[in-house]
Amino acid sequence: MTWKRRSEVARRGMKQGRHGGRALLVVVAVVAGVLLGGAAPASAHAVLTGSDPRAGAVLQTAPKQITVSFNESVVLAEDSVRVLDPDSRPVTAGDPEHADGKADTARVPLTGGLKAGTYSVSWRVLSEDSHAVSGAFTFSIGAPSKFGAETAAEPAVDPAVDLLYGIGRYVAYAGLALLIGLAVFALVCWPGTTAVQLLRGSFRAGSWALALSTLALLVVRGPYASGDGLAGVFDP
């Protein structure tokens, strides 16, 4: 092969490589957009639609239970519904459960002998999209207390846990987009052993990103679901 012929082949290979690189970026971008776009509707978390007693109600007799309802199914934890009396002491008599088997409700029984005053109810559940949401409201028995329990809802997720969980989710999305994008590119845009050899390193990087982020999500999922801090990852 003459020097001129070799130069022409080299230029052709470089040109194909540039075209292949641009096509790869397009494929990965499209796959990432599809994955993230499919996850976008899931950002609509569960919303409280009602409660019994309702927020701000003044009851003449003490209720036997507290029920909260949502616009979608929710997952309950041991402390998904907490009720405090006017002295900020807990008055629940059991763990929360779905009222009458309805997955979009949470109900907790109360102890007997509740005194007059203002009670605070705080709730924390997991939405269908696995995101934690929380809130709080008050009701009163007899008459409102002059000094009632605090009604401010605590954060649904510890800030540090929420940050790590969010990072893990998007790293997992990126790794999955890279793997699917590489597969589509190798099969459709640039079939052959050359593409496989050139993309081997990127495929390995995507695999490691997806595997490690998935492992991290499994570890952080515990404190995310329970509402604990980072120390919760060490709780069996």
N, C-alpha and C positions, 0 to 999 in steps of 0.2 A: 504494500500500500504506500503510495507516494505521500510526501509531506502535505501537499494540498488536500489530498483525499482525507488524510487524518484530521486536518484542521476542520474540514467541512463536517466530518462525523462528530467531532468534539463540539462544534457550534450547535449542531442539531441536537445533541444530547443536552447541552446547557439550556437550549430553548425549550425542549420538552420538560426538563426539570423545573424551569420557571413556570410553565403552563400548569404542570402537575402541582406545584406548590400553591399556586393561586386557586386551582380547583379544590385542593384539599382544604384550604381556609374557608372557601365558600361552603363546602359540604359540612364541615364542623360547625360553622356559624349557623347554618340552617337547622342542623340537628339540635344544637343548643337552644335555638329560638323555639323549636317545637317543644322541647322538654320543659323549658322555663315557662313557655306560654301555657302548656297544659297544667302547670302547677299554679298559675296565677289565679284561677277561680277559687282555689282552695284557701285563698287569703281571707275569704269571708268567714269569720269565726262564728261560733255559737253566740247568740244574743238572748238575754233574759227577756221573756215575753210576759211573765206574770208570776205571782206568788200567792200563797195562802198561809197566813194572812198577807194581805197586800201591803206594800210599802207605805208607811205612815199611818196605818190603821190604828184606831183606839178600840180595843175589845173590852167587853164587860166581863167575859169569862176567859180563863186561861185556855189556850189551845193545847191539844194533845200531841200535835206534830206540826212540822213546818214543811211545806212543799214549794219547790221552785220549778218553773217550766221554761223551756228553751225552744228556739225555732228549729232545732235539729237534734239528732241523737247525740248524747254526751256519754263520756266514760267517767265513772265515779271512783274516787279514792277514799281512804279511811276517814279523812277529815274534809270531804268535799263540801259539807254544810256544817257550820259551827254557829252555835247560838250562845250569847252571853247575857246574863241578867243585868239589872241596873248596877250591881256591884262588880261587874266584869268577871263573873264566875260562870263557867260552862254549865249548861242545863240540858245537854243532850243525853239521851238514854240508850243510845245504840249507834250503829254505823249507818250511813246513808244508803238508800236503795232506790231503785226506780219505782215510782208510784204506780200500782196496778200493772206492773210490767211494761210501762211505757218508757221507751229508751230516751225520750226527750224530757224527762222529769227527774227530780231528785227529792227524796223525802227522808226526814230524820225524826224519830220520836223524841218527845220532851219528858223530863222528869215531872212528877206531880208536885202540887203545893207551890206553884209559882206565885210570887207576890206581885203586887201592883207596881207599875213603873215601866220604863222604856227598855226594850230588849233590842240587841243588835244581832243581825244575821249576816254572816259572811259566807260566800260560796266560791268554790274553785273547782272547775271541771275541765275535761279535755274535749275539744271539739272533734267533729268527724275528720277534720284535716290534721288531727293530732296536735293542734296548738292548744295551749292552756289559756283559759280566760278566767277572770275573777271579778267579784263585785260585792257590794254590801248594801243593806238597807235596815231600817228600824221599824218596829211596831210597839205599841204600848198596851198594857193591861190596866184597866181602870182609868188611869190618867197618865199623861207623859211625866217622866221624871224631870226634876230640875237639873240634875246632873246624870245623864245616861252614859252608857258605854260608848266607846269610840265607834264611828260608823265608816271610817275610811278603809277602803279595800286595800289589802296588801298586794304587792306585785304578784302576778300569776306565776312568774318564774324568776328565780334568782338571776340578777343581771349577768353575773359571770357565766352561769350555766347557759343562759339564753344566748350569749355571745358565742360560746364554744359550739353550741348546738347549731346555730345559724351558719357558722363557718363550715362545720362538718357537712351540712346539707348541701351547700353550694359547691364544695369541693367534690362531693359525690356526684352532683349534677354535671360538673365539668369533666370528671373522669369518665362518666357514662357517655357524655356527648362525644368525647374524644374517641372512645372505643367504637361507638356506632359509626361515627363519621369516618374513621379509618377503614372500617369494614366496607362501608358503602363506596368509599373512594377506590379501594383496591379492587372491588368487584365490578364497578361500573365505569369509573373514570380512567383507571390505569391498570387494567388487568395484566397479570403476568408476574413472574418471579422477581423481577426488578423492583416493583413497587413493594412487594413483601419484604425484601431485604432492606430497602430504604426506610420503610415505616416501622421496622421492628423496634427501634428505640422508643418511638413515640407511643407505640402500642403498649410497650412495657411500662412506660410512665403512666399512661391512662389506667392500666391494670392496678398498679401500686396505689395510685390516687384513690381509686374506687374502693379497693380493699381496706386501706388504712382509714379512710373516712368512715366507711361502714362500721369498722371495729370501734372507732371513736364514738360514733352515734350510739352504738349499743351500750357503751360504758356510761355515756352521759344521759341516756334515756331515763335511767332510774331516778336521779334527782330532778330531771325535767318534769317527769310525770308526777312525782310526789311533792314538788315545790321546795325541796331541800336545797342547801348550798352545795358547793363542790365537794364537801366532805361526804356527801351522800354516795359518791361513787365507791366508797369503801364499805358501804353497808350491804351485806349479803342479801 
